[in-house]
Amino acid sequence: MRLVIARCSVDYIGRLRAHLPLATRLLMVKADGSVLIHSDGGSYKPLNWMSPPARLRVEAPDETDADDGVAEVWHVQHAKSDDRLVIQIHEQLHEFSHELGVDPGLVKDGVEADLQRLLAEQIHTLGEGYSLIRREYMTAIGPVDILARDATGATVAVELKRRGDIDGVEQLTRYLELLNRDPLLAPVKGVFAAQQIKPQARVLASDRGIDCLTLDYDAMRGVDDSEARLF
């Protein structure tokens, strides 16, 4: 992983356009080809990014940019689309690189891991005609718990929690923003699934077009037969 702290401006060019004016930021270049731009705030969400597969090319500025104080220009081109980042480096303050090796991935607690396995096995819980694409679908910012297709063939990303709160909805929102950049998956819908979902999380999810699903863990693992209940 390569970490660069620099004064820079950033332009995202693709199906949408976004501009970050000149400021001091952290540029993170990962071995998988992804590039993320962070500020000193906003928690762990990058200001902008390019997901893999992507290629980074560094060039000298043209005469006009050089006169404006640009020292070098990074071009980050996505391999499967026309999306690209153009990062103009005015001043590089610090750089550090280190080989992190192979990461074992996120280890979920027992209940969350079981919920993921059970929902993948019982994908019809999401609705009639659903099919599983895969569990732990990896993105540049972490794995989506379950990626599926609905009866119409549309892609659906599912985030699983024991207790669903606003942070979980925010996490799924970031995954959806990233997945919808992939023309092979877009448009991608979201489902926020948990044993308990807080009212505030439901409101936020509804506002963002995300469906909520309450899961009965005991029923899914066959401990509780809901059809045999008197009440």
Summary of the structure (lengths in Angstrom):
residues: 231
radius of gyration: 20.9
end to end distance: 55.9
largest distance: 79.7
contacts: 671
relative contact order: 0.12
helix: 22%
strand: 43%
